[in-house]
Amino acid sequence: MAALGRPGYINLGHAEDLGSNYDMAAMERHAHEVLDAAWKAGVRYFDAARSYGDGERFLGSWLCLRAISPQSVTVGSKWGYTYTADWRVDAEVHEVKEHSLPVLQNSGARAGKISETI
């Protein structure tokens, strides 16, 4: 979900793949198209993290729109990195690594909010 949820990412060809269109709604549609293709190919495990921009939200909206049951999919997530680029490709720093208790606690609180929307 990192390459699908952040306008600036390290994958080669990322900008070309997106047509350099970093509009959030366009990126969400693109993420849904990629997730549809992955689902059709049999992928049932999706990797997410707080530092993946809006990747978790895009995944959550896709799961809701497709009415995919929680029993049908596995989502793995990580904590310790915080996305800081604020949707800017030219940001000097895109994420900050911190494995402190407050960051872990915030991750848990965010996960609860995300799961409520699914």
N, C-alpha and C positions, 0 to 999 in steps of 0.2 A: 504493500500500500504506500510505501514511501515515494516511489516514482509517480504514483497516481494522485497523491494528496498534497504535493508541494510543487509550486511552479519552478523553483530552482532546485535541481537535484543533479547528482553526479553521474548519472547514466549517460553514456555516449549517445548522441542523437536525441536526447530528451526534448530539446527545443523544437527540433524538426518533427518529432512524433506528435507534438502538441500543435504544430503549425504556428509556434510562437504565440498562441492565444492563451493567455493566462487568466482570462476571465473565470472567476470561481464557478459560475454555473456551467460554463463550457467544460471546465475540467471535471466537474462532477459528472456530466453526461459522458465524457470520455472514460472516466473511471467505471461507470456503469456498463459501458460497451465492453471494456476489457474484462470486467467481472462476469458479464454474460457469456463471453467467449470461454473464459476459464471454467465456468459452471458447466457449460455445454461439453467441454472436454473432460469433465469428471473431477475437476478440482473441488475439494470440500474443506480444505484447510487454508485459512487466510492469515497472513502475518500482519500485525499492526503495531503501532507504538505511538506514544504521545508526541514524539518528535516528528511524526510523519505529516505535519501540517494538518490538513483536514481529512487525511486518509481514513481515520476512524469514523468520522462523520459520514464520509462518502460510502464507506462500507455499510454503516448502519442504515443509511437511507436506501441503499440498494437492497439490503436484506428485507427491509420493511416493504418497499415497493413490489418486490418479487414474492412477498409472503413466504419467505423461507423460514421454516421452523428451526428453533434453536437446536433441536435434536438432529437436524440434517447437516449441520455445519460445525466446524471447529475454528475458533478464532484464538490465535495466540497473540499476546501482547507483551511489551517490555516497558520498563520504567527506567528513569535515571537520565534521560535526555529530554530537554525541553526545547520545543521549536520556538525560535526567537525572530525569525525573518519577517514576520508580519506580512506574508504574501508578497514580499519584495524579492525579485531575482537578484538584484544588485546589493542585497544586504551584506554587510561585512562579516557578520556572524549569523549562521543559519540555525545552529542549535548549541545548547550548552549542556555539558555533561556534569551531573551532580548526583551522587548516590547518598543523599542525606535522608534522615527520617522524615522531615517535612515534605520533601519531594515525593517520597514513597506514600505518605499519607494523602497528599494532593492527588496522586495517581489513582488511589483507591476511590477517592471522592468523585473524580472525573469518570472513572469506569462505571460507577453507580448511575451517574447522570446519563451516560451513553446507553447503558443497558435499559434504562427506563424508556428511551425513545425507540427501542427495537421492538 
